[in-house]
Amino acid sequence: SLLQLLSNVLLWDGIVQEDMVRDLGLSKLLNRYLLLNLLNTPPGLDNIEKCNKVVACLPERWFQDLKSGSTLPELLNFCQHLLR
C-alpha cells in the first residue's frame, strides 16, 4: 500500500509544485517508510521487484539534467540499498 501511495503522490508532479511532491514522495514516504520495509525484506526477487516498482514511479524529467553517475539527494539512501 505504501508503494501505491508513493505512485499516487508522484503523479501530482507537474500539477503541484515539484519541491512539495519530492518532499512528500521521496523524503517522507520513500525514505521514512518504504525504505525501512525494503531494508527488512530479505534479498531476492521480491526485493528486486519492489525496487523496480519504486523506480518505475519516479518521473523521468527529474533525472534529465543530472550528470552521469549522480542522483537526486533524496534518493541517496535508496541508491545505497540498490548497490547492496
Helices and strands as residue ranges (DSSP letters): H 2-10, H 18-22, I 23-34, H 35-39, H 45-57, G 60-63, G 73-75, H 76-83
